[in-house]
């Protein structure tokens, strides 16, 4: 956020172009975070479920929770890298005043950008589900007996 030198200009709402840039600037890192979070959680949760989960007799949901913990730890470690990559793409935060930054329309763009980014990232992070073996229904079919 850049504080504008002209106080009259700082009271004007941000332009549509500035709001678009704010949205994109907020969305990009969250796409990365959402992708890594879901991707690692699915891989780790499945591994825990099929190895440690079987040995200890924990539920699939407990394995998913442990996979989520692994994913969160990895997310903390990768935050700097995700933000750096997003910055290298070249999308810069527009120069707006502090007053413009505090306007409801700006805050809405920030939040909507984050929501859009995390949603797209999480959906992309579900790609491992296409490659994991499917678990068959363990209930027996009455016709099989």
C-alpha positions, 0 to 999 in steps of 0.5 A: 500500500502506498500512501498518496501525496495528494489528500484530495485524490486519496479520498476518491475511490480506487479505479476499476483497474486498481480494484482488478489489480488488487483482486489479482494480487490477493488471489495469486498467492492464495491459489498457491496456498490452496493448491499446496494445502489440498495436494499435500493433505490428500497425499499425506492423508492417504499415506497415513490411512494406508500405512499408519492408519491400518497399523494403529487402527485409526479411522480414515477421518483421523488419517485425514486430520493428520494429513491436514496437520502435515499439510499445515506445517508444510504450508508454513514452510512454503509461504515465503516461496509461494509469495515470492513466485506470485511476486515474480509473475509481475502483478504489483499492488496498485499505488493507492492511498491509505484512505482508499485502502480502507474503503469498503470496496477495496476491502471487498476486493481483497477478500473476494480475491482471497476467496477466489484464489483459495477456492481455485487452488483447493480445486487444483490441489485435488488432482491427486484424487484422479490418480489414487486407487479407488477403495471398493465398497466393503459391504457384501452384496446379497447377490454374491452369497 
